[in-house]
Amino acid sequence: MTQPLLLGHRGARASRNIPENTLASFELCLQHGCDGFEFDVRRSADGAAVICHDAKYNGMEIAKTPSKSLARTSSCWWTRTA
């Protein structure tokens, strides 16, 4: 029987020392034996790719908010792709 893949949700999300959705969190989940990791990507109003679990951040709907209004935090990261 094929073994299921073990994926880290938002990286090593349960870590108290490393913020989720960060490179360090992704690396930690792999070090702990995960086969990979997954995260959610949303698009801001100005076309930036935003790594954030929820559609809203601090009450702002990401799809309707320019990326410059979204602060880089431990739970939300963005980068300009277009």
C-alpha positions as semicolon CSV with decimal commas, in nm:
position;residue;x (nm);y (nm);z (nm)
1;M;0,000;0,000;0,000
2;T;0,126;0,349;-0,085
3;Q;0,209;0,566;0,215
4;P;0,032;0,902;0,234
5;L;0,236;1,220;0,197
6;L;0,296;1,415;0,515
7;L;0,268;1,789;0,446
8;G;0,333;2,075;0,685
9;H;0,033;2,311;0,690
10;R;0,182;2,662;0,659
11;G;0,519;2,496;0,727
12;A;0,586;2,400;1,087
13;R;0,280;2,590;1,202
14;A;0,282;2,462;1,560
15;S;0,633;2,596;1,631
16;R;0,634;2,857;1,906
17;N;0,967;3,002;1,795
18;I;0,926;3,026;1,417
19;P;0,642;3,216;1,247
20;E;0,422;3,016;1,010
21;N;0,441;3,080;0,633
22;T;0,812;3,167;0,649
23;L;1,112;3,000;0,487
24;A;1,235;2,900;0,834
25;S;0,900;2,733;0,905
26;F;0,908;2,545;0,572
27;E;1,264;2,426;0,641
28;L;1,171;2,314;0,993
29;C;0,881;2,099;0,875
30;L;1,115;1,924;0,628
31;Q;1,372;1,869;0,906
32;H;1,098;1,702;1,111
33;G;1,028;1,451;0,835
34;C;0,752;1,609;0,631
35;D;0,750;1,526;0,260
36;G;0,664;1,886;0,177
37;F;0,456;2,182;0,286
38;E;0,160;2,380;0,163
39;F;0,045;2,738;0,200
40;D;-0,228;2,963;0,065
41;V;-0,156;3,233;-0,193
42;R;-0,391;3,523;-0,255
43;R;-0,368;3,819;-0,492
44;S;-0,383;4,176;-0,362
45;A;-0,570;4,458;-0,538
46;D;-0,249;4,566;-0,714
47;G;-0,152;4,215;-0,824
48;A;0,097;4,116;-0,555
49;A;0,107;3,751;-0,450
50;V;0,028;3,731;-0,078
51;I;0,098;3,423;0,134
52;C;-0,180;3,431;0,390
53;H;-0,415;3,161;0,519
54;D;-0,724;3,380;0,540
55;A;-0,889;3,597;0,273
56;K;-0,882;3,886;0,519
57;Y;-0,588;4,027;0,712
58;N;-0,651;4,260;1,007
59;G;-1,007;4,305;0,881
60;M;-0,893;4,402;0,529
61;E;-0,998;4,187;0,235
62;I;-0,666;4,105;0,066
63;A;-0,814;4,099;-0,287
64;K;-0,941;4,457;-0,240
65;T;-0,634;4,597;-0,061
66;P;-0,312;4,727;-0,224
67;S;-0,003;4,538;-0,110
68;K;0,157;4,851;0,041
69;S;-0,131;4,858;0,292
70;L;-0,060;4,500;0,401
71;A;0,216;4,485;0,661
72;R;0,461;4,196;0,646
73;T;0,389;3,999;0,960
74;S;0,444;3,653;1,102
75;S;0,121;3,532;0,941
76;C;0,116;3,716;0,607
77;W;0,389;3,772;0,348
78;W;0,370;3,928;0,003
79;T;0,584;3,986;-0,302
80;R;0,528;4,173;-0,626
81;T;0,496;3,932;-0,919
82;A;0,347;4,143;-1,198
